[in-house]
Amino acid sequence: MTDSFKAKSTLTVGSKSYSYYSLKALEPTFKIERLPYSIKVLLENLLRHEDGVNTTKADIEALAGANFKNLPVKDINFTPARVILQDFTGVPCVVDLAAMRDAIKSLGGDASKVNPLCPVELVIDHSVMIDHYGSKDALDLNAKIEFERNKERYTFLRWGQEALKNFKAVPPDTGIVHQVNIEYLARVVFEDQQGMLYPDSCFGTDSHTTMVNGIGVLGWGVGGIEAEAAMLGQPSSMLIPEVIGVRLTGVLAEGATATDLVLTVTEMLRKRGVVEKFVEFFGPGVGNLSASDRNTIANMAPEYGATCGIFPIDEETLNYLRLTGRSEQQIAVVKAYAQAQGMWWTPDTPEAQYTDVLHLDLGSIKPSLAGPKRPQDRVLLSDVKANFRKAFEAEQKLRPSKGPATVTDNGKTFELKDGAVMIAAITSCTNTSNPSVLIGAGLLAKKARALGLTTKPWVKTSLAPGSLAVTEYLKKAGLIEDLEHLGFYVTAYGCTTCIGNSGPLNEPLTKAIQENMLSVSAVLSGNRNFEGRVHQDVRMNYLASPPLVVAYAIAGTTDIDLTTEPIGKSKDGKDVFLKHIWPSNKEIQDVVAKSVTADLFKASYADVLKGDARWQSIKVAKSETYPWDDKSTYIQNPPYFIGMTMTPPGIQPIKGARCLAVLGDSITTDHISPAGDIKKDGPAGKYLLERGVQKADFNSFGSRRGNHEVMMRGTFANTRIKNAMTPGVEGGVSKYIGKDGTVGPIEPIYDVAMKYKAENTPLVVLAGKEYGTGSSRDWAAKGTLLLGVKTVISESFERIHRSNLVGMGVLPLNFVDGQNAQTLGLDGTEVFDVDGLVRGATEVTVQAKKADGKVVRFTAKVRINTPKEWDYYEHGGVLQYMLRQMAA
């Protein structure tokens, strides 16, 4: 390392000395104390990685001296301390490493060279589904089914654990990746093998990696492609980010929860517009939030659109580390390092310079939900009934309901109406890491049980704690039986309803919903409620705090105002209102103080990597390369390296391209990437049936991410996606247009794409604003590439998806402001040429020729943002770039 500023220093903590790169070496030339906390983390990263090539003295000076009110357009590199994976996106990462081991051998290199160069930790948490619920054995039954469905994948991950260096896997049924991260994996201050200290930082293959920002760790979600680059030592190139400060004052009012707070923050920041920006929380109100509340707010950064939503390190951070069982030496190191670097917060800490500052009084927060389709659409609890009715009216124009249906299920006969809550799920990392809202749910259940209230018979209830520690403190508090009495049995330890792993509804319910075209609801304590995500038959989805999830399970409908209408009747026939069973803040905090203790966390994580008997029983052959099985429907060797040579292909022209789809605004990665159920009659279902897989064994798309054949057949196959080339038809379909201009019938997008591929016709996708929002799914980009799409032209991109497209060698372009497919009169029947694409180009000319010979020409902005991204694009993608580096 160059160390132009002579920043390498020594720090002694207790009896041990450490080395570190001191930010104070930059003073007095630069005023370090005025920098936002997150920027100090980036600055230390540059100091430590200064090599004169990837990171230079000029880069350090540009960041240290940046005016955040008027930022220079300057790219810098960031190298995270570690990478964290969940198994849906983690399996394809390991598949790609295995494929690279084969490919490097064919290029004359050494397979054992392909290893992560930084610590990589994978938590298997996305594969469990709620097949069983409402009983004590639900947890064991769901885990058993999970293992049977996923044995091939788990065997593959065990191979990775044995064959790859620097790679650990946390076994299934342990916890949710982000909660395991904050409770166990996060170091806050990292110590490497040479005794060097530096801020812990991480990239994660799940967008909610930002949760760790709550304890001062800079991390954010990246696609699997960017994660693989980081795993293999590639720094991530980024523009110096704008930093939006949120100044917090006051204290949460009686009855307001951390969930209500985060839904308000999400709404507020979405309105401000913080995409590709850092968000940092500061001000006196920070000291009034527990670390768990901060984690809740940080978790939802993808929902408010920010790269991160970070809090500084302070005494509350140390309290959380102590609570979750970290060693006293580690806690002392965190404090000493943060103080030495000017990263320690107290109420007297001078406020930094931000690009913009928003203000939020915690005392103004009111009980809220968000929905019925987006996390940023906050609804006051008192307005939910009106909100549902307005959304229902809009649904009626497209899909008229036939009204109530009489249903018999589980020996009970009842009337099922529009608005019925079919799924009530305490789920997802956002809230299941927060003892206040979970204890609050338990206390509400206790009061409801005492009055004789029960959940409605049509509600599918589930409790999926984020870690084993949660169940233990609910037991210690004496609340688990009260939750169970209302149907909230522990069903799984993993990410469930929030990602669509809700499992099936009972057949009589499904039949009634489909035949009567009912608009029914789900209420979940999650962070995502996009269309078609939670369950294909549930059209209205509301995010809510865990206590409100329990309340809506009792009410059984979202067509109710819980602030003025009774939630049910007590055992003596009296009306019961929500206020009668809502626990006070003091009640909640008293139980948290007694029940949530360090010994529970220490016991829960004592043997976290060991796994249960099922995991330990998996045996794998030791081999440097993976023994691929052609018959496997879960794991296949991907085609990215077929025919690859040591010479990069360079920038290829895009000529004579056809349009695969014309899409609108807010197309999420849920719309693009295969997710949720695999339909029997879709291309992916047909592929599996042809290979002897029965429908009952299809599993989810997420679990089959290691098989590109399944995944490319599910790309753009979401049942709610709308392609303007097929007006009036919902779902992933398009039309093939022959070279003679003949327009074919409406077919699945995969089938249309394969017809174009057979004749070597490149493809283009046209889209509106915020293309690629949502989860950081690498398959949204991989599937796009494998279908033959060479460029996506949108009004704007979500940060991660744009990066992923470049990483797969797909060109991201933006319409200039004020233009889109509609204003230009493009309907998808045109033939497209892209002219002027050379390295470093900021604009190209797109020519769209219509069937009648008319030509529409327009300028598009090139969204390849940095020199490193141009390297990736010229090599055909980041994997090819890295493989050539290693083979050389």
VEXKEFI-63377 format. One record per residue (C-alpha): x, y, z; residue in one letter. Coordinates in steps of 0.1 Angstrom, whole numbers, padded with zeros to 4 digits, always signed. Each point is the difference from the previous one (the first is absolute). Layout:
BEGIN
XYZa
...
This chain:
BEGIN
+0000+0000+0000m
+0012+0035-0008t
-0012+0019+0032d
+0006+0035-0014s
-0013+0016+0032f
+0020-0022+0024k
-0032-0010+0016a
+0010-0035+0013k
-0001+0002+0038s
-0002-0021+0031t
-0029-0004+0025l
+0003-0018+0033t
-0031-0014+0016v
+0005-0018+0034g
+0032-0020-0004s
-0001-0003-0037k
+0013+0023-0028s
-0015+0003-0034y
+0008+0019-0032s
-0024+0022-0018y
-0002+0028-0026y
-0008+0032+0019s
-0023+0026-0015l
+0017+0026+0022k
+0030-0002-0023a
-0021+0020-0025l
-0003+0029+0024e
+0004+0030+0000p
-0001+0001-0038t
-0035-0015+0001f
-0027+0005+0026k
-0008-0036+0007i
-0025+0007+0028e
-0024+0017-0025r
-0002-0032-0021l
-0031-0023+0004p
+0007-0032+0019y
-0005-0022-0031s
+0025+0021-0020i
+0026-0005+0028k
-0004-0038-0006v
+0005+0005-0038l
+0030+0023+0007l
+0017-0025+0023e
-0006-0027-0028n
+0018+0022-0025l
+0029+0007+0024l
+0005-0037+0007r
-0002-0010-0037h
+0021+0028-0015e
+0021-0018-0026d
+0005+0028-0026g
-0021-0019-0026v
-0035-0010+0011n
+0002+0026+0029t
+0021+0031-0003t
+0010+0029+0022k
-0023+0022-0021a
-0029-0023+0008d
+0006+0004+0037i
+0003+0038-0003e
-0032+0002-0021a
-0020-0018+0027l
+0016+0017+0030a
-0005+0034-0015g
-0034-0006-0016a
-0027+0027+0004n
-0032-0020+0005f
-0021+0029-0009k
+0017+0000-0034n
+0016-0033-0007l
+0025-0006-0028p
-0009-0028-0024v
+0028-0023+0011k
+0002-0037+0002d
+0018-0018+0028i
+0005-0037+0009n
-0014-0017+0030f
+0012-0034+0012t
-0023-0016+0027p
+0015-0019+0029a
-0022-0031-0007r
-0029-0013-0021v
-0032-0015+0014i
-0023-0022-0020l
-0035-0015+0004q
-0006-0033-0017d
-0023+0011-0028f
+0027+0024-0014t
+0029-0018+0017g
-0005-0033-0019v
+0005+0015-0034p
+0031+0019+0013c
+0015-0033+0011v
-0012-0016-0033v
+0019+0027-0019d
+0031-0006+0021l
-0003-0037-0008a
-0004+0008-0037a
+0030+0023+0001m
+0021-0028+0014r
-0009-0021-0030d
+0005+0029-0024a
+0034+0010+0014i
+0012-0036-0006k
-0011+0002-0036s
+0020+0033-0004l
+0031-0018+0015g
-0003+0014+0035g
-0001-0015+0035d
-0036-0008+0013a
+0011+0004+0037s
+0007+0037-0008k
-0037+0007-0001v
-0009+0008+0036n
-0015+0030+0019p
+0027+0024+0010l
-0020+0015+0028c
-0021-0018+0027p
-0033-0012-0016v
-0028-0011+0023e
-0032-0016-0014l
-0031-0004+0021v
-0025-0026-0013i
-0033+0018+0008d
-0020+0005-0032h
-0011-0036-0008s
-0025-0009+0027v
-0037+0004-0008m
-0031+0001+0021i
-0016-0032-0010d
-0011-0008+0035h
-0013+0025+0026y
-0022+0004+0030g
+0015-0030+0019s
+0029-0008+0023k
+0016-0024-0026d
-0001+0026-0028a
+0036+0010+0005l
+0013-0035-0003d
-0023-0010-0029l
+0010+0031-0020n
+0037-0006+0007a
-0004-0037-0011k
-0016+0010-0033i
+0026+0028-0005e
+0028-0026+0003f
-0017-0025-0024e
-0006+0027-0026r
+0035+0015+0002n
+0023-0028+0007k
+0018+0004-0034e
+0006+0037+0007r
+0012-0007+0036y
+0023-0027-0012t
+0015+0025-0025f
+0005+0026+0028l
+0017-0027+0022r
+0024-0006-0030w
+0007+0038+0000g
+0006+0000+0037q
+0026-0028-0004e
+0016+0011-0033a
+0001+0038+0003l
+0023+0019+0023k
-0014+0030+0019n
-0036-0013-0003f
-0024-0009+0029k
-0036-0011-0001a
-0025+0005+0028v
-0023-0030-0003p
-0038+0001-0006p
-0025+0006+0028d
+0023+0023+0019t
-0012+0035-0008g
-0005+0027-0026i
+0033+0012-0016v
-0003+0036+0011h
-0008-0009+0036q
+0028-0025+0001v
+0022+0028-0014n
-0009+0026+0027i
-0002-0026+0029e
+0031-0020-0008y
+0020+0006-0032l
+0005+0038+0001a
+0033+0011+0015r
-0007+0038+0000v
+0038+0004+0001v
+0018-0026-0020f
+0033-0016+0009e
+0019-0018-0027d
+0026-0028+0004q
+0028+0026+0001q
-0015+0019+0029g
-0013+0029-0021m
-0031+0017+0011l
-0025+0016-0024y
-0038+0007-0001p
-0020-0032-0006d
-0018+0004-0034s
-0018-0025-0022c
-0017-0006-0033f
-0030-0023+0002g
-0020-0018-0027t
-0032+0011+0016d
-0011+0036-0002s
-0008+0001+0038h
+0037-0005+0008t
-0004+0037+0010t
-0014-0012+0033m
+0035-0002+0014v
+0003+0038-0005n
-0020+0003+0032g
+0031-0010+0020i
+0024+0022-0020g
+0011-0025-0026v
+0000+0014-0035l
-0015-0027-0023g
-0026-0002-0027w
-0016-0024-0024g
+0016-0009-0033v
-0009-0025-0027g
+0017-0033+0000g
+0022+0012-0028i
+0014+0029+0020e
+0004-0022+0030a
+0020-0025-0020e
+0023+0028-0011a
+0005+0010+0037a
+0006-0036+0010m
+0028-0002-0026l
+0017+0032+0012g
-0014+0025-0025q
-0007+0034+0015p
-0034+0014-0007s
+0000+0032-0020s
-0025+0027+0011m
-0005+0037-0003l
+0006+0021+0031i
-0035-0002+0014p
-0023+0028+0011e
-0008-0004+0037v
-0035+0009+0012i
-0001+0007+0038g
-0031-0008+0020v
+0000+0020+0032r
-0020-0019+0027l
-0014+0018+0030t
-0024-0011+0027g
-0012-0033+0013v
-0025-0025-0014l
-0035+0006+0014a
-0022-0024+0018e
-0014-0027-0023g
+0025+0007-0028a
+0024-0028-0010t
+0033-0002-0019a
-0020-0014-0030t
-0022+0031+0000d
+0032+0021+0001l
+0017-0018-0029v
-0032+0001-0022l
+0000+0038+0006t
+0037+0003-0008v
-0005-0021-0032t
-0029+0023-0012e
+0020+0031+0008m
+0032-0010-0017l
-0018-0014-0031r
-0016+0034-0004k
+0034+0017+0004r
+0017-0023-0025g
+0031-0018+0014v
+0007-0026-0027v
+0038-0005-0003e
+0005+0022+0030k
+0012-0008+0036f
-0023+0008+0028v
+0013+0008+0034e
-0019+0004+0033f
+0013+0026+0025f
-0013+0024+0027g
-0011-0003+0036p
-0028-0025-0009g
+0026-0026-0009v
+0008-0005+0037g
-0037-0008+0006n
-0001-0029-0023l
+0012-0035+0010s
+0024-0018-0023a
-0029-0023-0010s
-0021+0030-0011d
+0030+0013-0020r
+0004-0034-0016n
-0037+0001-0010t
+0004+0034-0017i
+0033-0011-0017a
-0015-0032-0013n
-0026+0019-0021m
+0026+0021-0019a
-0009-0018-0033p
-0036+0010+0006e
+0008+0036+0003y
+0024-0004-0029g
+0033+0008+0016a
+0033-0018-0003t
+0003-0001+0038c
-0018+0015+0030g
+0027+0002+0027i
+0003+0009+0037f
+0033+0008+0017p
+0017-0021+0028i
-0009+0010+0035d
-0006-0014+0035e
-0032-0016-0012e
+0020-0019-0027t
+0022-0014+0028l
-0031-0009+0020n
-0013-0020-0030y
+0034-0018-0005l
+0000-0009+0037r
-0036-0012-0001l
+0007-0022-0030t
+0030-0017+0016g
+0030+0017-0015r
+0032-0002+0020s
+0011+0029+0023e
+0033+0004-0019q
-0019+0004-0033q
-0024+0026+0016i
+0031+0019+0014a
+0016-0001-0035v
-0032+0014-0016v
-0001+0029+0025k
+0037+0008-0002a
+0002-0002-0038y
-0032+0021-0005a
+0013+0027+0024q
+0035+0000-0016a
-0016+0005-0035q
-0026+0026+0009g
-0027-0025-0007m
-0014+0000+0036w
-0033+0018+0006w
-0012+0018+0031t
-0028+0026+0003p
+0028+0026-0002d
+0015-0012-0032t
+0002+0029-0026p
-0024-0005-0028e
+0015-0009-0034a
-0005+0016-0033q
-0027-0017-0021y
-0013+0004-0035t
-0034+0007+0014d
-0016-0003+0035v
-0035-0013+0007l
-0016+0003+0035h
-0021-0025+0018l
-0015+0003+0035d
-0003-0035+0014l
-0030+0012+0021g
-0020+0006-0032s
+0000-0037-0010i
-0035-0016-0001k
-0012-0037-0004p
+0003-0008-0037s
-0001-0027-0027l
+0013+0001-0036a
-0018-0013-0030g
-0017-0015-0017p
+0028-0003-0026k
+0031+0020+0010r
+0020+0005+0032p
+0002+0037-0005q
-0038+0004-0001d
-0006+0006+0037r
-0036+0000+0014v
-0010+0011+0034l
-0016-0028+0020l
-0032+0021+0000s
+0000+0002-0038d
+0006-0037-0009v
-0037-0007-0006k
-0003+0030-0024a
+0032-0010-0017n
-0011-0036-0005f
-0034+0012-0014r
+0017+0023-0025k
+0024-0027-0012a
-0029-0024-0002f
-0020+0023-0022e
+0030+0002-0024a
+0002-0038+0000e
-0037-0002-0009q
+0006+0018-0033k
+0025-0026-0011l
-0013-0031+0018r
-0035+0002+0015p
-0006-0020+0031s
-0030-0024+0002k
-0004+0007+0037g
+0001-0021+0031p
+0005-0038-0002a
-0011-0026+0026t
+0029-0022+0008v
+0006-0031+0021t
+0036-0005+0011d
+0014-0020+0029n
-0035-0009+0012g
-0012+0036+0002k
-0024+0018-0024t
+0002+0037-0004f
-0005+0028-0025e
+0031+0012-0018l
-0002+0036-0012k
+0021+0026-0019d
+0026+0014+0024g
+0003-0032+0020a
+0035-0004+0016v
+0012-0033-0014m
+0035+0003+0013i
+0011+0016+0033a
+0038-0005+0003a
+0025+0012+0025i
+0029-0003-0023t
+0031+0015-0015s
+0032+0014+0013c
-0013+0036+0003t
-0021-0007+0031n
+0010-0034+0014t
+0033+0014+0012s
-0018+0026+0021n
-0009-0013+0035p
-0024+0030+0006s
-0024-0008-0028v
+0002-0038+0005l
-0006+0003+0038i
-0028+0025-0009g
-0016-0026-0023a
+0003-0026+0028g
-0016+0023+0026l
-0029+0009-0024l
-0006-0037-0005a
+0000-0006+0037k
-0026+0027+0006k
-0021-0012-0030a
+0001-0036+0014r
-0011+0011+0034a
-0031+0016-0015l
-0008-0030-0020g
+0009+0014-0035l
+0011-0024-0027t
+0013+0003-0036t
-0024-0005-0028k
-0001-0035-0015p
+0011+0011-0035w
+0032+0017+0011v
+0033-0017-0006k
+0021+0010+0030t
+0037-0004+0004s
+0029+0011+0022l
+0035-0002-0017a
+0025+0014+0025p
+0032+0014-0014g
+0022-0021+0024s
-0002-0027+0026l
+0005+0026+0027a
-0033+0016-0008v
-0020-0032+0009t
+0020-0003+0032e
-0008+0035+0012y
-0037-0004-0009l
+0000-0032+0021k
+0019+0017+0028k
-0027+0028+0000a
-0027-0026+0002g
-0016+0012-0033l
+0005-0028-0024i
-0031-0019+0011e
-0021+0031-0004d
+0012+0005-0036l
-0006-0037-0006e
-0035+0002+0013h
-0008+0025-0028l
+0017-0023-0026g
+0034+0017+0000f
+0021-0031+0004y
+0037+0001-0009v
-0001-0013-0036t
+0036+0007-0012a
+0033+0018+0006y
+0005+0017-0033g
-0013+0026-0025c
-0035-0012-0007t
-0032+0020-0009t
+0020+0031-0009c
+0016-0016-0030i
-0030-0020-0011g
+0008-0032+0020n
-0035+0002+0015s
-0008-0036-0011g
-0035-0010-0013p
-0033+0011+0013l
-0024-0029+0008n
-0017-0013-0032e
-0036+0011+0009p
+0013+0036+0006l
+0020+0001-0032t
-0030-0013-0020k
-0024+0026+0015a
+0024+0029-0006i
+0006-0010-0036q
-0036-0010-0010e
-0015+0032+0016n
+0030+0022-0010m
+0002+0013+0036l
+0025+0028+0008s
+0014-0013+0033v
+0028+0012+0022s
+0032-0008+0018a
+0014+0018+0030v
+0037-0006+0007l
+0028+0015+0021s
+0022+0000-0031g
+0017+0025-0022n
-0013-0009-0034r
-0036-0001-0013n
+0003+0003-0037f
-0026-0015-0023e
+0000-0038-0002g
+0028-0003+0025r
-0016-0012+0032v
-0025-0025-0016h
-0013-0001-0036q
-0037-0001+0012d
+0004+0028+0025v
-0004+0034-0017r
+0002+0025+0030m
+0030-0002+0022n
+0007+0022+0030y
+0032+0004+0020l
-0006+0004+0037a
+0017-0003+0034s
-0002-0035+0016p
-0027+0012+0026p
-0022+0012-0029l
+0005-0033-0019v
-0015-0018+0030v
-0028+0026+0002a
-0009-0005-0037y
+0000-0038+0004a
-0026+0005+0027i
-0020+0025-0020a
+0003-0022-0031g
-0004+0028-0025t
+0016+0032-0012t
-0035+0014-0007d
-0001+0014+0035i
+0011+0031+0020d
+0017-0014+0030l
+0001+0034+0017t
-0038+0003+0001t
-0015-0035-0006e
+0002-0029+0024p
+0026-0026-0009i
-0023-0028+0014g
-0021-0011+0029k
+0012-0012+0034s
-0010-0033+0015k
-0028+0018+0019d
-0013+0015-0033g
+0013+0036+0004k
+0016+0020-0028d
+0038+0000+0003v
+0019+0029-0016f
+0037+0000-0010l
+0008+0025+0027k
-0012-0025+0026h
+0027-0025-0009i
+0028+0023-0012w
+0030-0002+0025p
+0015+0032+0013s
+0037+0010-0008n
+0008-0006+0037k
-0015-0035+0001e
+0021-0009-0031i
+0032+0014+0013q
-0004-0016+0034d
-0003-0034-0016v
+0029+0006-0025v
+0023+0010+0029a
-0008-0033+0019k
-0001-0024-0029s
+0025+0011-0027v
+0034-0009+0015t
+0035-0007-0012a
+0000-0037+0011d
-0028-0007-0025l
+0020+0013-0029f
+0032-0018+0011k
-0018-0033+0003a
-0018+0005-0034s
+0033+0006-0019y
+0023-0024+0019a
+0000-0026-0028d
-0014+0021-0028v
+0020-0016-0028l
-0005-0035+0011k
-0037-0004-0011g
-0024-0028+0009d
+0002-0037-0007a
-0014+0005-0035r
+0027+0024-0010w
+0027-0021+0016q
-0011-0031-0019s
+0008+0015-0034i
+0032-0016-0013k
+0019+0015-0030v
+0030-0012-0020a
+0031+0022+0005k
+0010+0014-0035s
+0014+0033-0013e
-0027+0001-0027t
-0037-0008+0004y
-0012-0033-0014p
-0029+0014-0021w
-0030-0022-0005d
-0017+0004-0034d
-0033-0014+0015k
-0001+0026+0028s
-0029+0024-0002t
+0015+0022+0028y
+0037+0005-0009i
+0013+0003-0035q
+0033+0014-0015n
-0010+0034-0014p
+0009+0009-0036p
+0018+0033+0006y
+0035-0013-0009f
-0008-0021-0031i
+0024+0008-0027g
+0019+0025+0021m
+0035+0009-0009t
+0026+0022+0017m
-0008+0029-0025t
-0030+0021+0011p
-0027+0005-0026p
-0001+0038+0004g
-0030+0022-0007i
-0023-0018-0025q
-0025+0019-0022p
-0037-0002+0007i
-0018-0001-0034k
-0033-0013-0012g
-0013-0006+0035a
-0036-0009+0008r
-0020+0010+0030c
-0008-0027+0025l
-0022+0021+0023a
-0012+0035+0005v
-0005+0005+0038l
-0013+0028+0022g
+0013+0017+0032d
+0011-0017+0032s
+0008-0034-0016i
+0016-0018+0029t
+0025-0029+0000t
-0030-0020+0011d
-0015+0007-0034h
+0032-0008-0019i
+0017-0027+0020s
-0015-0035+0006p
-0016+0000+0035a
-0025-0019+0020g
-0021-0029-0014d
+0009-0018-0032i
-0032-0003-0021k
-0007-0035-0015k
-0009+0014-0034d
+0028+0025-0003g
+0033-0006-0018p
+0019-0008+0032a
-0028-0024+0012g
+0000-0018-0034k
+0038-0004+0002y
-0002-0016+0035l
-0029-0023-0010l
+0020-0011-0031e
+0027-0011+0025r
-0023-0020+0022g
-0005+0026+0027v
-0035-0001+0014q
-0019+0033+0007k
+0001-0007+0038a
+0038+0000-0003d
+0005+0031-0021f
+0011+0020+0031n
+0005+0038-0007s
+0019+0019-0026f
+0023+0013+0027g
+0010-0035+0010s
+0009-0009-0036r
+0022+0030-0007r
+0029-0023-0005g
-0016-0013-0032n
+0001+0026-0029h
-0024-0021-0021e
-0027+0005+0026v
+0008+0036+0007m
+0002+0013-0036m
-0035-0016-0006r
-0013+0020+0030g
+0015+0033-0009t
-0027+0027-0007f
-0026-0027+0009a
-0017+0017+0029n
-0038-0003-0001t
-0005+0037+0006r
+0024+0014-0025i
-0016+0020-0028k
+0017+0002-0035n
-0015+0028-0021a
+0007-0022-0031m
-0029-0022+0012t
-0026+0025+0013p
-0027-0014+0023g
+0020-0032+0007v
+0017-0003+0035e
+0031-0021+0004g
+0034-0007-0015g
-0010-0002-0037v
+0011+0016-0033s
-0003-0004-0038k
+0027-0012-0024y
+0004+0022-0031i
+0016-0018-0030g
+0026+0015-0023k
-0028+0005-0025d
-0020+0020+0025g
-0025-0028+0008t
-0014+0004+0035v
-0004-0033+0019g
-0024-0010+0027p
+0003+0010+0037i
+0024-0025+0016e
+0022-0002+0032p
+0029+0024-0002i
+0025-0029+0002y
-0015-0016-0031d
+0001+0032-0019v
+0036+0007+0011a
+0011-0034-0011m
-0014+0006-0035k
+0020+0032-0003y
+0031-0018+0014k
-0003-0027-0027a
+0004+0026-0027e
+0027+0021+0020n
-0023+0030+0004t
+0011+0022+0029p
-0027+0012+0024l
-0009+0033+0017v
-0023+0007+0030v
-0017+0034+0004l
-0011+0011+0034a
-0011+0030+0021g
+0012+0015+0033k
+0017-0020+0029e
+0007-0030-0021y
+0014-0029+0022g
-0011+0012+0034t
-0003-0026+0028g
+0022-0029+0010s
+0036-0001-0013s
-0007-0030-0022r
+0029-0010-0023d
-0023-0021-0021w
-0019+0031-0010a
+0032+0008-0020a
+0011-0036-0007k
-0034-0010-0014g
-0001+0032-0021t
+0034-0009-0015l
-0009-0037-0007l
-0032+0010-0018l
+0022+0020-0024g
-0007+0035+0012v
+0029+0023-0010k
-0013+0033+0014t
-0027+0013+0024v
-0012+0035-0007i
-0019+0015+0030s
-0008+0034+0015e
+0020-0009+0031s
+0016-0030+0017f
+0002-0012+0036e
+0036+0000+0010r
+0007-0037+0005i
-0018-0011-0031h
+0019+0024-0023r
+0033-0012+0015s
-0011-0036-0006n
-0009+0006-0036l
+0035+0014-0007v
+0014-0030+0020g
-0017-0024-0025m
+0010+0020-0031g
-0034+0015-0006v
+0000+0037-0009l
-0021+0022+0022p
-0013+0031-0018l
-0023+0028+0012n
-0024+0021-0020f
+0009+0037+0003v
-0023+0020+0025d
-0035+0003-0012g
+0002-0028-0025q
-0012-0036+0001n
-0014-0026-0022a
-0035+0016+0000q
+0012+0036-0008t
+0021-0014-0028l
-0028-0021-0014g
+0018-0033+0004l
-0023-0031+0003d
+0026-0028-0002g
-0005-0010-0036t
+0031+0020-0011e
+0034-0011-0010v
+0027+0017+0021f
+0036+0010-0007d
+0023+0016+0026v
+0027+0023-0014d
+0030+0017+0015g
+0008-0024+0028l
+0037+0002+0008v
+0019-0002+0033r
-0008+0031+0021g
-0030+0011-0020a
-0026+0018+0020t
-0027+0000-0028e
-0010-0022-0029v
-0025+0005-0028t
-0027-0026-0003v
-0018-0005-0033q
-0034-0018+0001a
-0014-0010-0035k
-0037-0006-0002k
-0017-0026-0022a
-0011+0028-0024d
+0036+0012-0004g
-0003+0030+0023k
+0030+0006+0022v
+0000+0013+0035v
+0034+0013+0012r
+0007+0009+0036f
+0030+0006+0023t
+0005-0024+0030a
+0023+0005+0030k
+0026-0028+0005v
-0001-0012+0036r
+0034-0017+0001i
+0013+0023+0028n
+0037-0008+0007t
+0031-0012-0018p
-0002-0033+0018k
-0035-0005-0012e
+0012+0006-0036w
+0027-0027+0006d
-0028-0024+0010y
-0022+0009-0029y
+0029-0004-0025e
+0008-0035+0014h
-0036-0011-0004g
-0007+0002+0038g
+0018+0001+0033v
+0004-0038+0003l
+0019-0002-0033q
+0021+0030+0010y
+0010-0016+0033m
+0006-0034-0015l
+0024+0015-0026r
+0018+0018+0028q
+0004-0032+0020m
+0010-0021-0030a
+0026+0026-0010a
